[in-house]
Amino acid sequence: MKRFYFVALLLTALLCVSCGTRKNCATVNLAALDGSSWTLTHMDGIKINEKAVQTVNINISKGRISGHAACNSYGAECRIYSDGRIKIGDMMSTLMACDRMMYEQIFLASLEEAKAFRMDGNNKLMLYSTHDASGQPSLTFKRQ
C-alpha cells in the first residue's frame, strides 16, 4: 500500500512540474488570434534584421496562414488548437530572389517545423519546434 501512495504522489508531482504554471497549461482563446497579423521580431532568440521584414497573418476560420517572408509572399494550410498545438502544411510562395533569401529560408523552415505556440498577453506570439513549447521559441512575433 505504501508503494501505491508513493507512485500516486510521484505522478502528482510530475503533473505539477509538467504544467509548471497556469500559463503553460491554459487554453488559448482562438477568437483573439483569428484574423490577426504579426511581425517577426526574433528567430531562435536573436533579434532579426530590420530590413528583412517578415509577417504572418492568421485566419483560423479558413484554416490558413499567409504573409510576407523577407523576399516573397507565402501561404499554407494551418490548424491551430486551443491547447497550444499548431500544424502548418507545406508552404507555397512566390519565386522572387533578393539579398535576404537566407532570412526567408530560415523563417519558412521554422514556420513549417512549428509544433506548439504560446501567447504572452495579446501582443506577443511565440512558435516552438517542440510539442510541449519547452526551451526557446523558434519564432517570436509582435502584433501589428
Residue pairs with C-beta under 8 A, 6 or more apart in sequence:
18 132
19 25
23 118
24 118
24 133
27 82
27 83
27 84
28 82
28 83
28 84
28 117
28 119
29 82
30 60
30 80
30 82
32 119
32 122
33 58
33 60
33 80
33 119
33 125
34 58
34 59
34 60
34 61
35 57
35 58
35 59
35 60
35 61
36 57
36 58
36 143
37 55
37 56
37 57
37 58
37 67
37 143
37 144
38 55
38 56
38 57
38 58
38 67
38 125
38 141
38 142
38 143
38 144
39 53
39 54
39 55
39 141
39 142
39 144
40 48
40 53
40 54
40 55
40 56
40 107
40 139
40 140
40 141
41 47
41 48
41 140
41 141
41 142
42 48
42 137
42 139
42 140
43 103
43 106
43 107
43 110
43 138
43 139
43 140
44 110
44 136
44 138
45 136
45 137
45 140
48 54
48 103
49 100
49 103
51 100
52 70
52 100
52 103
52 104
53 68
53 70
54 67
54 68
54 69
54 70
54 103
54 104
54 107
55 67
55 68
55 144
56 65
56 66
56 67
56 111
56 141
57 65
57 66
57 67
58 65
58 78
58 80
59 65
59 66
60 78
60 80
63 77
63 78
63 79
64 75
64 76
64 77
64 78
65 75
65 76
65 78
65 88
65 111
66 73
66 74
66 75
66 76
67 73
67 74
67 75
68 74
69 93
69 103
69 104
69 107
69 108
70 98
70 100
70 101
70 103
70 104
70 107
71 96
71 97
71 98
71 100
71 101
71 104
72 93
72 94
72 95
72 96
72 104
73 93
73 94
74 91
74 92
74 93
74 94
74 108
75 91
75 92
75 93
76 88
76 89
76 90
76 91
76 92
76 111
76 112
77 88
77 89
77 90
78 86
78 87
78 88
78 89
79 85
79 86
79 87
80 86
80 117
84 116
84 117
84 118
84 133
85 115
85 116
85 131
86 114
86 115
86 116
86 117
86 127
87 115
88 111
88 112
88 114
90 112
91 108
91 111
91 112
93 108
107 139
110 127
110 129
110 138
110 139
111 127
111 139
113 129
113 138
114 127
114 128
114 129
114 138
114 139
115 128
115 129
115 130
115 131
116 127
116 128
116 130
116 131
116 132
116 133
117 125
117 126
117 127
117 128
117 133
118 125
118 126
118 128
118 133
118 137
119 125
119 126
120 126
122 143
123 142
123 143
124 140
124 141
124 142
124 143
125 140
125 141
125 142
125 143
126 133
126 137
126 139
126 140
126 141
127 137
127 138
127 139
127 140
127 141
128 134
128 135
128 137
128 138
129 138
